Amino acid sequence: MSMATRLFRRPRLDAAPVRRRTAIIDIGSNSIRLVVYDGAARLPAILFNEKVMAGLGRSLTQTGAIDSEALTVATTALARFANLAHEMEVDALRTVATAAVRDASNGEELVAIARTLGLDVELLSGEAEALAAGYGVLSGIPEADGIVGDLGGGSLELVRVVAGTVTDRASFPLGVLRIAAIRAKGKGYLDKVVAGLLDAAGWEGRGAGLPFYLVGGSWRALARLDMHLTGYPLPVIHEYVMPAATVARLKRTIAQLGKSQVRSVPNLSSGRIPTMEDAAALLAVVIGHLGSTETVASAFGLREGLLFGDLTIEQRQEDPLIVAARDEAERSGRFPEHGDLLDAWIAPLFADDGDENARLRHAACLLADVGWRANPEFRAERGLEIALHGNWVGVGARGRAMIAQALFTSLGGGFESPAPVGQLAPSHDLERARLWGLAMRLGQRLSGGVAGPLRRSSLIVADEELTLRLDEDDAALYGEAVEKRHRALAGALGLGAAVEV
């Protein structure tokens, strides 16, 4: 199901946003992480994010237990995270543990340590872990249709997602910290193990023709490495695509690269470097047996899936891009209601946009006022930066580029497409976004950013003219600056400009 055909529930504009501060402590097999969220329930903003590479699953293959060093690191991390959550006055704190604690003979020891710190640990089953991973991908990529692969330190979860739902799911003892021991048994042994596990569980060939969604820090590290090696112009990992052939190439490349070269990759966690070759080897084998032809990186995973699972059906159906853009407008814009009104005001000019472009245009209008605090000389650049690098989901590189172009033009940047916008979307899409920007620019200048003038006026295309209709009491609003922007938009549309009072 494409984003263009997916129906989102549009939130009531007069409804007060539900804001609460929540936190999750995720005790994984490789890392322990605290994430604190704040904001709208459908897509809360990340207020704080910190991880500690504890390596709880490091010794499981050899001893079946968490080693004493990892327990010490984990205890220190949990004590810090418990205190931080208290100081940040979170409304709800959820502590979950996955494969390493679930499978270790001394896992209960860590659970007891957490209990002394005031943390009630929820031990997720493999099925619950898989469900959360699937929900996480659907939270960030609502139109996802394929297989989700969540690679942790101790286990690999596979999940089928389609039509906004999670269907089949399974957990396998193929965590990245286990792969080195399997590969050490000889060439081809990893392929043999994976083939046996997938076949026994009925997953062999299940991904034929479907994308494979990458969840977990080890696999996201591979995507980040490929972005660096190929000079990809947008440093945003969410929805980054790698064909199967690229995964096979990465597997060979990592083996040839020195550690110093890998460490030079921007934003690549040093804690992931030792396991990257194993992660690449596993990914190549898994997608080979599933039959997937491409991978899609997801910035959202288990933690976001836990939040998504707690939402009502109505909240899950909200468009995450629009929710996040509206939240940003409420935080940094001057007049929170202005974006929705602006979109409704310019929409008649773009009736042929289609569902997907219409939601991108709506997001741009919601963000139209985010540059007002910047120096006037840099407002266009501010809009560009927010669109390209904001923490948006439910939108790919093309969509980000169109929103960026609209904001750049709207905020006075002109018709050019500054780098890397021109590399991310076709020229006809950027031309459309420029028109959005000119229309937004006119609406903002006419109204001064407030509601009344937009509610009382309209734009009409008829007889080869772009007519601005105004109430008689608003005629004085049509000043020199408004006239200039009116003519600029009309000219770009190949029309004359007229005013009707």
Long-range contacts (C-beta under 8 A, 24 or more apart in sequence): 1-143, 1-145, 1-162, 1-163, 1-164, 2-143, 2-356, 3-142, 3-143, 3-355, 3-356, 3-359, 3-394, 4-354, 4-355, 4-356, 5-355, 6-142, 6-143, 6-164, 7-317, 8-142, 8-317, 8-318, 8-319, 8-322, 8-359, 9-314, 9-317, 9-318, 9-319, 10-318, 10-319, 10-322, 11-318, 11-322, 11-323, 11-326, 13-337, 13-340, 17-327, 17-330, 20-91, 20-92, 21-47, 21-88, 21-89, 21-90, 21-91, 22-90, 22-91, 22-92, 22-93, 22-94, 22-307, 23-85, 23-88, 23-90, 23-92, 23-93, 23-94, 24-93, 24-94, 24-95, 24-96, 24-303, 24-306, 24-307, 25-78, 25-81, 25-82, 25-85, 25-93, 25-94, 25-95, 25-96, 25-119, 26-96, 26-98, 26-302, 26-303, 27-56, 27-74, 27-78, 27-95, 27-96, 27-97, 27-98, 27-100, 27-101, 27-110, 27-114, 27-121, 28-56, 28-97, 28-98, 28-99, 28-100, 28-152, 28-153, 28-154, 29-56, 29-57, 29-60, 29-98, 29-99, 29-100, 29-152, 29-153, 29-154, 29-155, 29-175, 29-177, 30-54, 30-55, 30-56, 30-57, 30-152, 30-153, 30-175, 30-176, 30-177, 30-217, 30-218, 30-271, 30-275, 31-153, 31-217, 31-271, 32-56, 32-74, 32-77, 32-78, 32-81, 33-303, 34-81, 34-84, 34-85, 35-303, 36-84, 36-85, 36-88, 36-90, 37-307, 39-327, 40-323, 40-324, 40-326, 40-327, 41-311, 41-315, 42-311, 42-315, 42-316, 42-318, 42-320, 42-323, 43-139, 43-320, 43-323, 43-324, 43-327, 43-393, 44-307, 45-324, 45-327, 45-391, 46-391, 47-88, 48-84, 48-88, 50-81, 50-84, 52-76, 52-77, 53-269, 53-271, 55-153, 55-177, 56-100, 56-101, 56-104, 56-110, 56-153, 56-154, 57-99, 57-100, 57-103, 57-104, 57-152, 57-153, 57-154, 57-175, 57-177, 57-178, 58-153, 58-177, 60-100, 60-103, 60-104, 60-154, 60-177, 60-178, 61-177, 61-178, 61-181, 62-181, 64-103, 64-104, 64-105, 65-104, 65-105, 65-106, 66-100, 66-101, 66-104, 66-106, 66-107, 66-109, 66-110, 71-106, 71-109, 71-110, 71-113, 74-110, 74-113, 75-113, 78-113, 78-114, 78-117, 78-119, 79-117, 82-117, 82-118, 82-119, 93-119, 94-122, 94-306, 95-119, 95-120, 95-121, 95-122, 96-121, 96-122, 96-123, 96-124, 96-302, 96-306, 97-121, 97-122, 97-123, 97-124, 98-124, 98-129, 98-152, 98-154, 98-155, 98-302, 99-126, 99-129, 99-152, 99-153, 99-154, 99-155, 99-171, 99-173, 99-175, 100-153, 100-154, 100-175, 102-126, 102-154, 103-154, 103-155, 103-173, 125-171, 126-155, 126-157, 126-170, 126-171, 127-169, 127-170, 127-171, 129-155, 129-157, 129-171, 129-302, 130-157, 130-158, 130-159, 130-169, 130-170, 130-171, 131-159, 131-166, 131-169, 131-305, 131-309, 132-301, 132-302, 132-303, 132-305, 132-306, 132-309, 133-157, 133-159, 133-215, 133-301, 133-302, 133-305, 134-159, 134-160, 134-161, 134-166, 134-169, 134-305, 135-166, 135-304, 135-305, 135-306, 135-308, 135-309, 136-215, 136-298, 136-300, 136-301, 136-302, 136-303, 136-304, 136-305, 136-306, 136-308, 137-161, 137-213, 137-215, 137-298, 137-300, 137-301, 137-305, 138-164, 138-165, 138-166, 138-305, 138-308, 138-316, 139-300, 139-304, 139-305, 139-307, 139-308, 139-320, 139-393, 140-238, 140-298, 140-299, 140-300, 140-304, 140-320, 140-393, 140-394, 141-213, 141-239, 141-296, 141-298, 141-300, 141-393, 141-394, 142-319, 142-320, 142-394, 144-211, 144-213, 144-296, 145-210, 145-211, 146-207, 146-210, 146-211, 146-212, 146-213, 146-292, 146-296, 147-206, 147-207, 147-210, 147-211, 147-212, 147-213, 147-290, 147-292, 148-212, 148-213, 148-215, 148-298, 149-212, 149-213, 149-214, 149-215, 149-216, 149-219, 149-283, 149-286, 150-215, 150-216, 150-301, 150-302, 151-175, 151-176, 151-214, 151-215, 151-216, 151-218, 151-219, 151-279, 151-282, 151-283, 152-176, 152-216, 153-177, 154-178, 156-282, 156-286, 158-203, 158-290, 160-206, 161-213, 164-316, 164-317, 168-206, 170-201, 170-203, 172-197, 172-198, 172-201, 173-197, 174-282, 174-286, 176-216, 176-218, 176-275, 176-278, 176-279, 176-282, 177-275, 179-275, 179-278, 179-279, 179-281, 179-282, 180-275, 180-278, 183-278, 183-281, 190-281, 190-282, 190-285, 191-285, 191-288, 194-282, 194-285, 194-286, 194-289, 195-289, 198-286, 198-289, 198-290, 203-289, 203-290, 204-289, 204-290, 205-289, 205-290, 205-291, 206-290, 206-291, 207-287, 207-290, 207-291, 207-292, 208-290, 208-291, 208-292, 209-291, 209-293, 210-291, 210-292, 211-241, 211-292, 211-293, 211-294, 211-295, 211-296, 212-286, 212-287, 212-290, 212-292, 212-294, 212-295, 212-296, 213-295, 213-296, 213-297, 213-298, 214-283, 214-295, 214-296, 214-297, 214-298, 215-298, 215-300, 215-301, 215-302, 216-301, 217-269, 217-272, 218-272, 218-275, 218-276, 218-279, 219-279, 219-283, 219-295, 219-297, 220-297, 220-299, 221-268, 221-269, 221-272, 221-273, 221-276, 221-279, 222-247, 222-250, 222-276, 222-279, 222-280, 222-283, 223-295, 223-297, 224-265, 224-267, 224-268, 225-250, 225-254, 225-262, 225-265, 225-268, 225-276, 226-250, 228-265, 228-266, 228-268, 229-253, 233-419, 233-420, 233-423, 233-424, 234-388, 234-397, 234-400, 234-420, 234-424, 235-266, 235-267, 235-389, 236-388, 236-389, 236-397, 236-400, 237-297, 237-299, 238-297, 238-298, 238-299, 238-300, 238-393, 239-296, 239-297, 239-298, 239-395, 239-396, 239-397, 240-296, 240-297, 241-294, 241-295, 241-296, 241-297, 242-294, 242-295, 242-297, 243-293, 243-294, 243-295, 244-284, 244-287, 244-288, 244-292, 244-293, 244-294, 244-295, 247-280, 247-283, 247-284, 247-287, 247-295, 248-284, 250-280, 251-277, 251-280, 251-281, 251-283, 251-284, 254-280, 299-393, 300-393, 319-359, 319-394, 320-393, 320-394, 321-359, 321-363, 321-392, 321-393, 321-394, 321-395, 321-399, 322-359, 322-362, 322-363, 322-366, 324-390, 324-391, 324-392, 324-393, 325-362, 325-363, 325-366, 325-367, 325-392, 326-366, 328-366, 328-367, 328-370, 328-386, 328-390, 329-366, 329-367, 329-369, 329-370, 332-369, 332-370, 332-373, 333-368, 333-369, 333-370, 333-372, 334-369, 334-372, 334-449, 335-369, 335-449, 335-450, 335-451, 337-451, 338-368, 338-369, 338-444, 338-447, 338-449, 338-450, 338-451, 338-454, 339-365, 339-366, 339-367, 339-368, 339-369, 340-365, 340-366, 341-451, 341-454, 341-455, 342-368, 342-440, 342-443, 342-444, 342-454, 344-454, 345-443, 345-454, 345-457, 345-458, 345-459, 346-436, 346-439, 346-440, 346-443, 346-459, 348-458, 348-459, 348-460, 348-461, 349-435, 349-439, 349-459, 349-461, 349-466, 349-493, 350-432, 350-435, 350-436, 350-439, 353-432, 356-399, 357-402, 357-429, 357-432, 360-395, 360-399, 360-402, 360-403, 360-433, 361-406, 361-436, 363-392, 363-395, 363-403, 364-402, 364-403, 364-406, 364-407, 364-410, 364-433, 364-436, 364-437, 364-440, 365-436, 365-440, 367-403, 367-407, 368-407, 368-410, 368-440, 368-444, 369-444, 369-449, 370-407, 371-407, 371-411, 376-412, 379-411, 379-412, 380-407, 380-408, 380-409, 380-411, 380-412, 380-413, 380-414, 381-408, 381-413, 381-418, 382-411, 383-407, 383-408, 383-410, 383-411, 383-413, 384-408, 384-413, 384-418, 384-421, 388-420, 388-421, 397-424, 397-425, 398-424, 398-425, 398-426, 398-429, 400-424, 401-425, 401-429, 401-430, 401-433, 402-429, 402-430, 402-432, 402-433, 402-436, 403-433, 404-433, 405-430, 405-433, 405-434, 405-437, 406-433, 406-434, 406-436, 406-437, 406-440, 407-437, 408-437, 409-433, 409-434, 409-436, 409-437, 409-438, 409-441, 410-436, 410-437, 410-438, 410-440, 410-441, 410-444, 411-441, 412-441, 434-492, 435-489, 435-492, 435-493, 438-485, 438-488, 438-489, 438-492, 439-489, 441-485, 441-488, 441-489, 442-482, 442-485, 442-486, 442-488, 442-489, 445-481, 445-482, 445-485, 446-477, 446-478, 446-482, 446-485, 447-477, 453-477, 460-500, 461-493, 461-495, 464-495, 464-496, 465-490, 465-495, 465-496, 465-497, 465-498, 466-490, 466-493, 466-495, 466-496, 466-497, 466-498, 467-498, 467-499, 467-500, 468-497, 468-498, 468-499, 468-500, 469-500, 469-501, 470-499, 470-500, 470-501, 471-501, 472-501, 475-501
